[in-house]
Amino acid sequence: MFASIKAGELAIWYEALLGAGKPEIAGKVADRILEYAPTGSAYAALVDRAVNAQAFDAARALVERGRKALPEAERSFVEGAAKKIPAPK
């Protein structure tokens, strides 16, 4: 649980990097966060931060990654976060 809380706090850096137009570095940060806390809540925090940065493709990619990587019990967090992503135009 502590790891998930810390992952949520660290996700602000992911958002900042996306917002600064540095998606490659942001992706590396997300990878490190998910190595530390491979949980549904960590994925959801990253998706939320990507949406805040209006990086909708990154948010969708995280949802897909979470669906593949997480056990069924953890996927509900990702599915909830996925609902916040606007539909593609």
C-alpha positions in Angstrom: 0.0 0.0 0.0 2.8 2.4 0.8 4.3 1.8 -2.6 1.0 2.7 -4.3 0.7 5.9 -2.3 4.3 6.9 -3.2 3.7 6.1 -6.8 0.7 8.4 -6.8 2.8 11.2 -5.4 5.6 10.6 -7.9 3.2 10.6 -10.8 3.3 14.5 -10.7 6.7 14.3 -12.3 5.2 12.2 -15.1 2.6 14.9 -15.7 5.2 17.7 -15.6 7.4 16.0 -18.2 4.4 15.3 -20.5 3.3 18.9 -20.1 6.8 20.1 -20.9 6.8 18.2 -24.2 9.3 15.5 -23.0 7.3 12.2 -23.6 10.4 10.0 -23.9 11.7 11.0 -20.5 8.1 10.9 -19.1 7.8 7.3 -20.3 11.0 6.3 -18.5 9.7 7.9 -15.3 6.4 5.9 -15.7 8.4 2.7 -16.3 10.4 3.3 -13.0 7.2 4.1 -11.1 5.6 0.9 -12.3 8.7 -1.1 -11.5 8.4 0.2 -8.0 4.7 -0.2 -7.6 3.1 -2.4 -10.3 -0.4 -1.8 -9.0 -3.8 -0.8 -10.4 -3.7 2.4 -8.4 -0.3 3.3 -9.7 -1.4 2.8 -13.3 -4.6 4.9 -12.5 -2.5 7.7 -11.0 -0.4 7.8 -14.1 -3.4 7.8 -16.4 -5.0 10.6 -14.4 -1.8 12.6 -14.7 -1.5 12.0 -18.5 -5.1 13.2 -18.9 -4.3 16.3 -16.8 -1.4 17.0 -19.2 -3.8 16.4 -22.2 -1.5 13.5 -23.3 -4.4 11.3 -24.2 -2.4 8.9 -26.4 0.0 8.3 -23.4 -3.1 7.8 -21.2 -4.5 5.2 -23.6 -1.2 3.4 -23.9 -1.0 3.1 -20.1 -4.5 1.7 -19.9 -3.6 -0.9 -22.5 -0.4 -1.7 -20.7 -2.3 -2.0 -17.4 -4.9 -4.3 -18.9 -2.2 -6.7 -20.0 0.1 -6.5 -17.0 -2.3 -6.5 -14.1 -4.2 -9.3 -12.5 -8.0 -9.1 -12.8 -8.5 -7.8 -9.3 -6.3 -4.7 -10.0 -7.8 -3.9 -13.4 -10.8 -2.0 -12.0 -8.5 0.9 -11.0 -7.3 1.2 -14.6 -10.8 0.9 -16.0 -12.0 3.7 -13.8 -9.2 5.9 -14.9 -9.8 5.0 -18.6 -13.3 6.6 -18.3 -11.7 10.0 -17.8 -9.9 9.9 -21.2 -11.8 11.8 -23.9 -12.9 9.9 -27.0 -10.6 10.4 -29.9 -11.8 12.9 -32.5 
